[in-house]
């Protein structure tokens, strides 16, 4: 009887614990509701503001930063990893040219299942860069959740610096970046940190500062800065003071575009409906025929989430004929890449997430075409990515004291003339700059000190543009007397 009483008490205790919902063995982090409860690691992520659930690539990175496996969310936003080895992983949602780390240091034992919390993803809904002048620009962007923001900027291919924008708790972020050099190309990256610890980064934003004359206070945005579009028909929002005409193209060289009367809005249809990042280039002109540097904006044309291809992590410019192609279509078994839209002389190959690729010969806009098959892929759907190949170095002419032959002081002024300005330079007396010497921002006028003692003095200079092309060393002479 006593044993029966003990047994009854034990059963009641088990029932009570069960009613409290305490579970063991699954290693749950509180996700719940996943249809993939038997998977090693599962969860649910989505963009609530875009009502986007399916087609979001979710990658597991090990602590060394290596991408181990990528899966795709289903139509409800659920994802599942079924073959992760035991280890510790960061989980990252890859969204075109941006990504958001939504879970860190998730432990997987390789045997039991684990679920991460359901997470509405942090992201940027729109970005507008405006008021572009010879020395500054203004950037404004909106996040879909309250967050802290910062911006990283610097000359294309040069030193980058970071500026924090405001405090936590805001969804609208803006700042003006000043102290820039005229006629220089700058690259921008945006960073967000959410109150829940999510970290978002977006790259692929470019600004070209204006000169002292011609159109100024420039801005180019697609659909008022939207992150993505579902259709090839978009509206360009444009701004330029002292402007009468403009020309628009999907190619940086503008070879296929004609000048039209300036307008603050312009209806545009992308040339193809292929999914991927679409970039628009715009140049402005004043009544005297002075043209502005080319400005651009990009938008993702998406159909079923963020699958597709990207070149060099979404870069807009390169000086290398070989690039790294990032292909993202989890579940696909094969892929086909080509430099032409007809896929001539290209073959289906085993799907990989990263591949080296060689462009067709010659400078200019390069487009890579890709399609996938296997899993949920439609082998007839074509994805594209484009990048500008520039292997031509900047040519610069150097003068000392406006080409004077003699100077009475060691303090001189160096000036440079050019058709396209470089972004960086090195200077040295007597011999060419060493390869280990630091690059400094380019300036068309530099105050310089030559060595003492009378005689002929030689100053050397070397230059580099935003694509990484180098020119020089060049030199100029003057006699100290």
TIRO-574294 format. One record per residue: x, y, z of N, C-alpha, C, O in turn. Coordinates in steps of 0.001 Angstrom, whole numbers, plus 500000, padded with zeros to 6 digits. Example, Ala and Ser with C-alpha at 12.3 -4.5 7.8 and 13.67 -1.06 7.14 Angstrom:
513190494310507800512300495500507800513200496700507800514236496681508465;512850497750507080513670498940507140512900500030507870513409501138508039;
//
This chain:
500837498793500000500000500000500000500868501252500000500601502228499299;501949501183500839502845502327500910503507502559499552503652503702499117;503915501455498871504542501591497550503568502164496529503947502952495661;502295501753496647501286502269495720501089503766495910500905504502494941;501129504222497183500976505650497463502138506450496872501940507523496301;503352505915497018504530506590496452504422506679494941504754507706494348;503953505591494312503808505578492861502791506619492405503007507305491405;501686506736493135500660507726492778501200509150492884500947509993492024;501960509401493973502545510732494135503517511051493002503551512182492516;504301510073492582505263510270491490504554510592490180504973511479489437;503455509849489900502707510099488670502080511490488679502070512178487658;501558511899489829500962513237489929502007514322489691501740515325489028;503207514104490247504285515076490060504669515189488591504905516290488094;504734514053487890505074514065486463504030514826485657504359515597484755;502733514589486007501660515277485295501748516781485534501544517577484618;502059517167486792502171518588487133503298519261486355503126520365485838;504449518597486271505581519149485521505232519274484052505586520252483394;504524518257483541504123518315482137503202519480481862503293520108480807;502310519780482801501398520912482616502146522230482609501710523182481962;503272522304483321504068523528483316504785523740481995505284524832481721;504836522700481177505457522858479858506950522701479882507601523084478910;507545522159480939508979521964480993509346520783480121508778519701480271;510285520977479213510685519898478315512176519718478387512888520601478863;512649518607477930514079518341477942514474517597476699513642516989476025;515770517651476396516314516863475300516339517566473978517152517205473127;515481518572473744515445519231472437516406520391472353516739520830471253;516859520899473475517781522032473453517137523286472917517831524099472306;515856523488473110515131524621472526515585525939473117515845526043474316;515679526966472241515948528326472687514667529141472722514710530364472853;513536528473472605512278529195472715511577529430471411510621530206471379;512003528791470300511387529044469004509967528537468945509027529329468866;509796527232468984508458526662468980507764526837467652508045527790466924;506855525926467322506032526071466140506684525646464849506009525629463820;507951525304464842508630524935463607508164523569463129508041522642463929;507899523433461816507537522117461290508751521208461133508618520047460747;509942521744461435511175520972461254511804520646462603513008520818462788;511000520180463533511484519950464894512522518842464978513249518756465968;512604517994463962513602516929463994514937517371463406515913516624463466;514995518578462838516241519079462264517230519417463371516837519676464508;518510519412463033519534519735464023519404521172464515519638521456465689;519027522084463603518866523485463978517785524092463094517859523999461869;516793524705463702515698525292462926515219526566463600515610526877464724;514370527294462900513826528534463432512961529211462397512606528615461380;512623530458462659511775531220461749512232532670461717512359533308462762;512482533196460511512850534599460328512047535170459170511614534439458279;511854536479459194511066537120458140511234538628458255511671539140459286;510881539337457177510843540794457183509382541209457320508615541143456360;509010541632458516507615541960458780507149543145457942506009543165457478;508032544143457741507628545341457007507374545055455535506567545740454905;508052544051454975507874543706453564506925542528453384506610542136452260;506475541971454504505670540749454478506376539675453652505759538956452866;507693539593453858508513538631453131508909537504454079509554537733455102;508517536300453726508796535131454556509644534100453810510648533618454335;509243533772452605509947532735451854511096533278451032511131534461450692;512044532392450712513140532757449825514249533555450467515016534207449759;514363533529451795515450534234452478516574533237452756516369532294453521;517749533413452162518870532515452466519361532730453901519598533864454320;519509531647454638520031531692456002521304530857456032521287529672455703;522408531483456428523708530814456424524197530595457846523980531424458729;524862529461458052525507529160459328527012529347459154527634528686458322;527596530254459948529032530525459914529681529960461172529137530083462270;530847529341461005531566528888462190532311530065462810532269531177462285;532989529821463923533631530913464648534824531493463905535334532547464285;535283530816462842536369531350462015535845532198460868536624532720460071;534519532337460781533925533142459724533685532399458433533382533023457416;533812531082458441533568530285457241532089529937457126531462529515458098;531538530118455926530148529739455716530086528223455546530664527677454606;529390527548456449529362526091456461528194525543455649528351524577454903;527039526151455793525858525659455071524859526798454926524745527652455806;524138526805453812523098527804453576521798527099453221521782526185452396;520718527525453846519398526965453555518461528111453197518825529281453309;517265527769452771516295528759452316515041528666453175514576527569453483;514491529820453564513247529789454324512096529341453427512084529612452226;511127528646454037509948528247453271508958529407453212509270530511453659;507787529169452673506821530249452448506328530889453735505755531978453707;506547530218454871506139530774456164507318531347456940507142531849458051;508524531279456365509697531836457022510507530843457831511495531225458458;510112529574457832510842528576458612512073528089457846512042527954456623;513152527829458580514366527273457990514826526095458834514458525972460003;515640525226458226516115524046458950517458523601458399517635523466457188;518402523374459307519692522773458960519640521306459386519319520994460532;519954520427458467519842518993458758521179518278458825521227517105459196;522272518958458473523552518245458413524699519004459067525859518748458745;524405519926459972525471520667460638526243519761461588525654518998462354;527557519854461529528385519129462485528318519819463839527936520986463930;528686519104464880528709519696466210529631520909466210530741520851465681;529173521999466801529975523211466824529156524405467264528007524271467686;529768525581467160529126526838467539529012527701466288529984527860465550;527822528259466047527559528948464786526883530298465010526115530484465954;527193531231464110526420532461463964525477532274462785525863531703461764;524243532752462919523252532617461861523029533971461193522786534976461860;523115533976459863523067535220459093522052535085457970522085534119457208;521149536055457869520227536131456735520891536975455651521270538121455893;521030536405454461521702537082453350520637537685452444519785536975451911;520696538996452276519635539689451543520234540543450433520243541771450520;520730539890449400521320540631448294522668541197448679523582540448449023;522804542529448624524067543180448952524148543554450429525033544309450830;523243543037451227523278543272452664523098541948453386522739540936452783;523351541971454679523140540779455488522882541192456924523290542267457363;522190540311457654521877540597459047522181539356459882521673538268459612;523017539541460894523323538471461837522262538510462931522177539480463683;521450537450463019520318537475463943520478536533465133519691536609466076;521460535657465115521709534773466264523200534477466321523821534185465299;523767534554467510525203534346467670525481533202468641524718532937469570;526599532540468386527104531498469284526038530449469604525841530080470762;525361529979468567524360528921468736525088527578468758525807527243467816;524906526825469810525598525553469961524769524413469381523584524267469684;525410523618468551524787522441467948525628521233468327526850521250468178;524966520168468824525737518991469245525807517915468171526461516890468360;525126518144467027525181517185465935524279515986466105524267515094465257;523511515948467203522638514797467471521204515247467744520283514876467016;521020516042468788519677516479469169519279517734468401520123518413467816;517995518028468411517478519177467673517467520421468548517401520346469775;517534521564467882517510522843468587516748523848467740516845523847466512;515991524703468408515260525763467725515688527115468271515854527284469479;515866528079467371516148529448467801514841530226467823513860529838467190;514843531317468553513637532127468681513166532652467326513976532943466446;511870532767467174511305533419465989511732534881465997511588535565467010;512261535366464865512866536700464839512413537488463616512675537067462489;511739538622463810511546539558462691512871540260462416513451540865463318;513346540185461192514696540626460870514827542145460813513918542854460381;515976542615461260516342544021461154516786544314459726517474543499459112;516402545463459196516795545798457836516561547260457522516025548010458338;516972547655456323516773549013455823515705548974454744515749548138453842;514753549880454843513663549904453869513935550871452731513479550644451610;514674551953452995514982552901451928516220553714452277516510553965453447;516947554121451236518164554924451385518173555991450303517942555693449131;518439557229450690518575558316449720519836559105450055520010559568451182;520711559250449065521879560127449182521593561363448338521314561246447145;521658562538448939521339563757448202522298564877448607523229564672449386;522047566066448056522871567246448331524351566971448062525223567440448793;524621566207447003526002565885446644526645567118446013526183567613444985;527708567603446637528400568797446153529889568499446026530297567337446042;530695569543445901532134569338445727532817568879447004533909568314446950;532182569117448166532851568762449413532014568009450413532479567750451524;530780567641450058529930566976451044528775566247450369528502566438449184;528104565405451155526844564794450740526022564503451989526552564435453098;524726564333451790523794564034452874523195562659452618522832562345451484;523086561838453651522488560515453502521395560342454549521565560706455712;520272559779454112519143559519454999518625558119454707518404557765453550;518430557322455756517907555976455551516990555594456702517092556116457812;516091554665456397515095554231457371515266552750457665515421551935456756;515234552417458947515285551018459363513878550554459715513021551358460080;513652549256459602512315548730459870512040548527461355510923548192461749;513077548735462181512925548630463630513845549648464284514813550100463672;513546550009465520514404550938466249515801550346466388515958549168466707;516816551175466146518182550665466148519177551811466265518823552980466114;520427551452466538521540552392466470522143552296465077522148551221464476;522651553412464555523149553423463181524523554069463112524869554927463924;525298553634462122526577554265461816526822554150460323526211553325459644;527714554978459821528048554986458403529560554905458258530300555596458958;530007554061457348531423553950457019531610554513455615530874554146454699;532585555399455436532779556006454125534258556299453904535047556359454847;534611556478452645535983556816452300536158556775450801535265556318450088;537304557250450299537570557182448860537493555743448370537880554816449081;537000555567447173536853554236446606538201553526446603539153553983445970;538274552402447315539513551651447408540503552198448411541609551672448531;540125553262449149541041553894450092540630553694451536539817552826451853;541207554513452409540961554417453848539511554771454165538977555755453654;538882553962455012537491554175455399537416554651456848538190554205457695;536488555552457124536271556003458492534798555864458847533932555850457972;534527555763460146533178555473460624532638556631461450533347557208462274;531373556960461217530680558005461963529415557412462559528616556806461844;529226557580463869528005557121464529526903558151464323527136559355464427;525695557664464027524569558555463762523566558434464902522851557436464995;523507559434465765522490559471466811522618558353467826523671557730467964;521521558111468534521464557119469596520514555990469211519912556003468138;520393555015470109519493553893469874518039554351469959517738555398470533;517148553557469382515725553822469520515091554561468366513920554931468452;515829554793467276515289555538466142515141554634464925515852553640464779;514200555001464053514031554288462790514440555144461597514621554621460498;514586556446461796515076557337460743516460557833461130516659558347462230;517411557678460223518803558021460502519321558903459367519096558602458195;520007559980459708520553560846458668521749561617459186521873561879460383;522634561979458256523802562771458602524357563400457338524067562950456230;525154564439457509525871565068456401527356564800456577527927565075457632;527969564267455546529405564004455549530089565134454791529787565372453622;531006565830455451531674566978454836533187566782454860533690565762455332;533900567779454343535354567696454297535873566783453211536997566288453302;535066566549452172535462565657451085536211566433450004536183567664449971;536876565696449127537605566316448024536739566329446769535985565393446504;536863567400446010536084567526444781536514566480443761537668566052443728;535556566083442931535802565156441821536462563860442283537405563372441661;535952563315443383536436562033443891535267561074444068534139561487444337;535557559784443913534552558741444122534655558212445545535746557909446028;533507558103446213533453557606447586532520556404447661531523556329446942;532858555464448543531994554319448795531449554405450213532102554934451113;530235553874450400529517554010451666528995552645452097528535551856451271;529070552377453392528428551205453983527606551671455178528040552539455936;526424551095455341525527551454456435525444550298457427525392549132457036;525432550639458725525394549627459777524256549934460746524014551089461097;523563548881461169522520548993462178522763547951463265523214546840462983;522460548319464506522452547364465611521119547497466323520789548561466848;520353546413466341519039546439466954519099546266468458520110545826469007;518004546617469119517940546467470572518034545008470999518401544714472137;517701544083470081517770542662470402519109542041470024519275540825470108;520073542876469604521407542376469301521655542034467851522766541630467506;520660542179466981520887541913465563521833542964464975521799544133465360;522674542529464040523612543432463363523381543359461863523436542285461264;523120544519461263522823544615459836523898545449459158524352546448459716;524312545048457954525253545846457172524800545859455717524372544838455179;524899547021455094524539547193453685525664547935452981526069549016453408;526166547345451897527234547967451122526717548287449721525530548128449438;527614548735448853527227548978447463526635550341447193525900550507446218;526938551349448047526464552716447828527663553569447415528717553515448048;527496554357446349528615555121445798528198556566445539527064556844445151;529150557482445764528927558911445564530132559489444833531273559151445149;529882560362443856530953561074443161530784562565443421529810563166442968;531727563170444151531627564596444443531794565415443165532449564983442217;531191566598443156531188567443441966532442568310441913533265568300442829;532569569065440810533636570039440685533173571403441165532089571543441732;534013572414440931533690573762441388532600574407440542531952575351440992;532388573915439327531360574471438451530491573346437917530796572165438084;529397573740437268528479572744436735527373572410437717527289573029438778;526522571447437390525417571068438277525919570631439654526983570023439773;525146570945440684525532570581442046524289570230442853523170570288442344;524497569861444132523412569378445001522645568254444306521429568322444132;523381567229443919522841566152443098522224565047443947522573564865445113;521303564318443334520730563130443969520098562244442903519455562725441970;520298560936443066519662559939442207519145558826443103519920558218443842;517854558550443048517299557429443799516224556747442967515537557385442169;516091555454443164515101554649442452513936554382443392514121553877444500;512740554723442942511538554530443772511720555125445163511387554502446170;512259556348445198512476557088446446513369556323447419513203556417448635;514316555566446868515298554893447707514905553522448195515553552992449098;513860552920447632513425551592448073514547550572447940515401550673447059;514528549582448838515548548535448828515336547554447681516303547063447098;514078547266447354513803546278446320512541546627445554511742547458445986;512375545977444406511185546139443584510795544784443016511641543905442851;509528544619442722509041543381442123508815543526440620508484542553439943;508991544733440103508723544980438692509881545723438052510639546410438738;510023545587436731511100546265436023510782547730435762511662548483435344;509548548150436000509149549542435791509305550315437095508662549995438095;510165551335437078510461552087438289510386553583437995510281554003436843;510441554372439063510486555828438945511805556332439500512176556010440629;512514557124438703513756557736439162513433559088439779512739559906439176;513938559315440985513781560594441670515115561316441596516122560825442107;515124562490440957516364563167440603516382564588441154515344565238441281;517584565052441478517741566432441935519078566958441443520089566257441492;519076568211440965520305568862440519520046570354440370519149570760439632;520823571165441064520757572610440874521630572995439679522613572324439366;521242574106439012521996574603437857522102573521436783523188573239436277;520969572923436444520958571810435490519868572030434445518757572445434773;520196571747433187519208571851432108518930570508431442517832570290430929;519918569597431444519759568317430759520337567175431595521089567395432544;519970565970431222520475564781431905520457563613430927519757563643429915;521231562592431243521159561352430474521234560174431433521870560245432484;520568559086431047520325557964431952520671556666431241520363556492430062;521314555754431965521704554492431351521896553424432421522044553731433604;521891552171431990522279551067432864523754550732432688524259549791433299;524442551503431850525867551303431605526625552564431982526193553671431662;527751552402432660528511553549433143529029554425432008529142555640432173;529344553832430860529910554629429771528867555460429029529226556264428168;527592555285429342526502556082428774526428555991427247525820556849426608;527035554968426663527109554882425201525736554764424551525569555147423393;524759554243425270523438554012424682522420555075425069521226554897424830;522873556186425667521919557175426174522070558513425458523149558865424983;520970559245425394520956560580424795520571561603425853519928561270426848;520968562846425631520606563913426557519125564246426412518608564370425302;518452564387427557517046564783427580516901565945428552517788566196429368;515790566646428463515542567777429356515465567300430805514830566288431104;516114568035431689516145567660433103514743567643433702513931568532433443;514475566627434499513205566506435201513466565871436559514395565077436708;512655566217437547512856565682438895512361564245439037512747563551439978;511530563799438134511109562395438111511209561882436680511066562634435716;511458560583436570511617559997435244511184558534435315511693557769436134;510254558157434464509796556766434420510790555940433615511158556297432496;511214554831434205512247554016433557511863552544433640511277552095434625;512201551806432598511967550365432571513302549665432351513977549905431350;513681548799433287514927548060433131514879547212431861513817546749431445;516040547021431263516105546345429972515710544878430059515201544311429092;515942544267431208515602542852431360514800542652432636514813543492433536;514115541541432697513342541191433892514087540184434760513515539646435708;515349539924434451516117538972435250516283539491436669516488540685436884;516195538591437629516318538976439031517767539315439357518695538749438779;517948540242440286519286540637440712519355542126440970518345542826440894;520551542611441276520756544035441530520760544808440221521494544466439293;519945545840440147519873546701438968520405548078439347519951548678440321;521363548575438581521966549879438874521691550846437730521806550495436556;521325552073438100521049553145437146522130554217437279522482554614438390;522656554684436142523654555755436112523024557005435503522310556929434503;523299558161436121522734559427435654523835560485435633524630560593436566;523866561262434553524783562400434456523972563655434150523025563619433365;524357564770434782523646566034434617524518567025433838525744566915433832;523864568003433175524582569006432380523934570370432557522710570478432626;524768571429432631524206572773432773524095573460431412524413572868430380;523642574715431421523398575437430172524679575721429403524632575956428195;525824575702430082527108575948429427527770574668428929528882574703428404;527086573541429095527635572275428629528545571578429613529140570553429280;528671572111430826529511571475431842528743570298432447527608570454432897;529365569136432453528701567926432943529157567583434356530255567943434781;528300566890435058528611566449436415529280565082436377529191564381435369;529951564691437465530365563291437585529128562395437567528043562820437962;529291561183437118528166560256437012527771559760438399528613559311439176;526477559850438696525926559340439950525150558056439664524774557793438522;524913557262440704524189556008440489523364555634441709523581556138442810;522423554745441485521672554115442571521326552706442120521264552422440924;521101551825443090520808550428442775519583549970443548519259550502444610;518914548977442993517754548376443630517747546898443271518197546518442189;517244546069444164517160544640443882515828544339443212514767544633443761;515890543753442029514691543244441372514527541804441835515255540914441395;513568541579442724513401540256443324512073539653442911511095540359442664;512061538339442843510841537608442502510451536661443626509317536683444105;511392535839444039511115534846445081512183534927446161512905533959446400;512284536085446815513278536237447867514601536723447317514647537422446305;515677536348447993516990536906447686517950535864447143519122535842447519;517469535010446273518355534080445588518913534771444350518321535724443843;520054534285443865520650534886442678522159534854442736522743533975443370;522803535823442069524264535898442049524710537325442326523995538286442042;525923537442442894526536538736443158528016538642442841528646537612443080;528574539727442298529984539767441907530766540551442947530411541682443278;531835539944443463532704540625444437531892541321445522532103542499445814;530963540579446113530140541078447224529347542330446858529094543181447711;528953542442445585528121543568445171528883544813444781528279545877444644;530200544719444596530991545888444200530530546407442844530048545643442007;530683547715442633530277548321441358531437548468440394531223548706439205;532683548329440890533856548649440084534991547696440420535182547338441582;535746547285439406536925546450439622537950546727438534537602547176437442;539217546458438837540262546560437814540837545190437483541849545082436790;540190544152437978540660542788437762539728542056436800538506542166436895;540319541315435881539515540571434907538950539290435507538126538620434883;539389538947436711538858537776437407538169538224438684538691539072439408;537005537663438965536233538047440143535726536799440849535839535684440338;535167537011442034534537535925442777533024536084442663532465537109443054;532378535070442129530926535066441986530317534365443196530678533232443512;529394535045443869528649534425444965527298533979444416526494534806443986;527055532688444431525787532143443949524979531666445147525493530951446007;523721532063445200522877531699446337521550531151445825520692531898445357;521402529855445922520119529193445685520145527866446445520308526805445842;519981527927447780520030526706448584519051525656448069517902525964447755;519515524430447987518693523332447491518945523002446037518620521904445586;519528523953445283519856523676443885520979522641443822521823522568444715;520975521854442767522018520842442590523018521233441511524165520785441536;522590522068440560523464522473439458523277523960439159522273524565439534;524262524529438480524180525923438050524894526070436715525725525242436342;524554527141436002525166527424434711525493528909434652524611529746434843;526750529243434390527217530624434343527704530958432945528241530102432241;527511532225432543527947532639431214528166534143431180527611534885431990;528992534584430219529204536012429994528215536581428981528199537789428743;527393535722428384526403536163427403525043535576427754524949534519428379;523996536275427343522643535879427722522182534596427044521220533975427495;522856534186425961522455532954425274523136531716425848522891530602425387;524001531910426865524708530811427532525506529964426537525680528760426730;525985530606425480526753529899424460528053529361425056528768530071425762;528342528103424762529561527418425212529664527310426735530763527155427268;528543527390427433528549527175428881527807525880429195526952525438428427;528143525284430325527619523966430654527121523942432100527567524721432944;526195523038432358525726522846433722526847522233434556527551521331434101;527005522733435782528021522214436692527419522076438085526351522620438367;528111521348438949527626521136440308527522522475441037528429523304440954;526429522680441741526190523931442457527205524140443575527422523259444407;527819525311443583528680525748444685528298527186445013527714527882444183;528625527626446216528214528963446641529235530035446310528956531219446494;530407529657445828531428530637445475532273530077444342532645528904444351;532573530934443359533317530459442195534097531621441582533572532727441451;535348531368441208536124532371440486535638532437439044535294531425438434;535620533666438513535073533858437173535922534854436401536399535837436967;536114534602435099536881535498434236535938536213433277535133535577432596;536041537543433228535180538334432357535649538249430903536766537818430617;534782538665430010535176538813428613536191539948428502536282540786429399;536949539982427418538041540943427279537521542362427077536405542567426599;538354543343427451538025544743427242537368545392428437536593544758429154;537687546688428656537052547440429733535578547681429425535138547566428281;534825548017430472533415548329430297532544547556431268533047546849432142;531239547693431111530292547008431978530277545514431655530111545121430500;530451544691432682530458543242432515529250542654433251529014542952434422;528504541827432549527332541175433121527528539668433087527912539100432065;527258539033434218527333537580434315525909537044434435525104537557435212;525611536013433660524287535401433630524348534041434315525330533310434181;523290533709435048523298532464435812521896531875435870520906532606435910;521821530563435874520560529873436143520857528601436934521966528068436893;519849528136437647519999527000438548518988525918438189517969526187437553;519287524695438607518300523629438520518486522685439698519550522626440315;517418521948439991517407521086441168516756521799442333516788523027442404;516166521051443243515469521661444366514273522457443881513471521953443095;514143523700444342513024524552443952513359525449442760512560526313442399;514523525258442149514964526152441076514222525877439772513915524733439437;513943526959439048513390526881437700514549527056436721515109528150436650;514929526036435971516108526131435099515969527149433975516952527454433300;514768527681433759514576528691432719514709530113433264514798531064432487;514724530269434589514831531602435177516293532042435195517166531302435647;516551533246434702517918533758434578518153534860435610517320535748435788;519293534787436281519718535807437235520957536506436671521763535883435980;521105537794436966522252538537436448522902539377437538522274539720438540;524163539698437322524891540657438151525875541381437240526417540785436309;526109542672437511526977543475436648528012544222437471527797544527438644;529139544510436833530215545268437464530982545994436364531087545492435245;531515547169436675532291547935435703533753547521435794534370547629436854;534306547046434681535722546682434613536511547875434083536277548342432968;537444548359434889538271549508434512539725549149434783540154549113435936;540479548885433729541896548535433881542812549662433406544024549473433304;542237550835433113543016551961432589543469552867433727542626553419434433;544768553035433925545245553881435025545027555358434727544936555747433563;544943556184435765544764557629435562546073558276435112547124558015435698;546021559108434087547215559816433628547263561198434269546286561946434239;548419561524434849548562562770435600549852563469435180550896562831435044;549772564783434976550948565612434679551288566412435932550409566985436575;552570566442436266553029567044437519553912568262437231554768568219436348;553697569355437988554518570561437853554921571068439232554183570921440206;556114571670439295556583572303440532556610573809440306557208574297439346;555951574540441209555895576012441093555488576439439689556081577343439100;554462575767439166553918576092437844554983575983436753555039576804435837;555829574949436869556869574622435883558038575599435902558756575718434908;558240576296437007559414577176437125560684576333437128560668575179437557;561781576909436652563045576172436590563875576342437855564681575474438189;563683577466438568564526577777439726563649578235440885562622578881440680;564065577892442115563412578384443318564470578842444306565569578288444361;564129579854445082565071580363446079564804579777447460565594579989448380;563696579037447621563352578468448928563095576970448787562854576463447692;563152576284449912562884574840449907561387574535449918560988573393449693;560566575535450175559110575339450165558584575581448753558739576670448201;557963574558448179557454574655446811555998574196446774555478573631447736;555364574456445642553981574016445437553930573065444246554385573394443150;553371571885444479553217570895443415551770570934442940550842570925443750;551584570977441624550235570921441058550146569760440081551136569363439466;548937569224439953548702568082439072547544568406438137546547568996438552;547679568024436891546585568149435929546231566762435408547086565878435343;544968566575435037544472565237434707543148565372433973542517566428434003;542734564302433315541394564263432727540415563607433695539276564054433831;540861562548434365540080561885435413540950561830436664542048561275436613;540494562386437786541362562444438962541557561077439605540606560301439703;542775560774440044542976559574440859542399559796442248541973560904442575;542382558762443058541858558907444416542960558970445463542751559509446550;544144558419445144545235558392446114546566558660445422546684558555444201;547573559011446238548894559272445673549972559032446719549699558937447915;551220558936446227552413558896447063553386559937446527553474560137445315;554116560601447414555107561595447015556433561300447708556458560794448830;557538561621447030558854561404447633559886562291446956559774562599445769;560886562694447718562028563419447170563097562444446694563277561372447273;563803562824445636565029562168445168564800560834444467565328560616443377;564021559936445073563758558631444463562256558354444466561489559006445174;561857557379443663560434557027443575559927556517444922560692555918445677;558651556744445235558097556270446516558256554761446665558084554010445705;558581554330447863558741552903448132557389552211448078556355552824448343;557406550925447731556155550165447680555496550089449045554279549929449143;556301550202450108555764550135451468555239551477451968554630551546453035;555473552551451198555010553879451613553488553933451611552836553269450805;552934554717452505551478554801452639550875555664451538551455556672451133;549711555256451064548940556073450142548247557173450928547799556953452054;548157558367450327547440559476450943546363559946449973546481559713448770;545303560610450474544258561095449565544829562041448513545705562853448813;544341561938447297544829562786446213544349564223446383543206564468446770;545230565160446091544886566575446034545574567166444816546713566807444516;544902568066444109545512568611442892546554569684443181547255570127442270;546663570108444442547685571077444845548267570655446189547530570390447138;549602570595446261550262570130447485551421571060447821552238571381446957;551491571490449074552669572226449558553732571208449946553440570231450636;554984571441449495556024570423449651557351571085450016557588572248449689;558205570335450692559527570832451072560583569957450420560582568738450590;561489570585449669562574569852449019563810569882449912563886570714450816;564777569000449684565979568968450530566785570267450421566746570962449405;567504570566451480568379571747451478569627571473450645569837570359450165;570436572487450484571656572511449652571273572765448202570343572165447663;572026573679447590571721574079446219571897572919445247572637571968445498;571184573037444124571309572033443083569953571577442574568906572042443023;570004570654441626568763570147441029568033569224442000568640568350442620;566730569430442123565899568620443005564820567929442174564236568516441263;564575566667442516563569565881441794562517565390442785562843564843443839;561257565594442428560137565085443227559417564032442397559147564231441213;559112562908443039558431561801442367557013561644442927556749561934444094;556123561180442069554739560941442493554208559678441836554580559334440714;553335559003442555552660557812442039551184557929442396550836558496443431;550309557389441533548875557608441693548106556288441592548574555320440993;546917556279442193546040555105442138544593555574442080544205556499442794;543787554928441221542378555309441129541510554390441983542013553487442653;540197554633441949539284553876442788539210552406442446538851551589443293;539549552056441205539536550653440803540824549937441184540918548716441063;541825550703441650543098550102442032544176550205440979545278549694441184;543893550858439840544899551023438791545942552057439222545595553119439739;547204551742439008548288552638439409548950553279438189549036552675437120;549412554511438374550084555262437320551340555890437903551311556458438995;552449555784437165553694556372437622554698555309438045554474554116437840;555807555747438637556008557119439113556307558119437996556922557783436983;555851559367438212556211560486437360557086561418438192557125561312439418;557780562321437527558674563207438269558682564601437664558282564803436517;559144565553438458559343566928438005560603567460438688560952567035439790;561286568407438009562557568921438513562493570420438742561733571138438092;563309570871439679563495572298439911564865572485440555565338571611441281;565491573607440294566819573874440845566713574831442020566116575902441916;567304574426443139567354575283444318568615576136444241569729575617444178;568421577451444247569569578357444129569344579571445027570190580463445081;
//
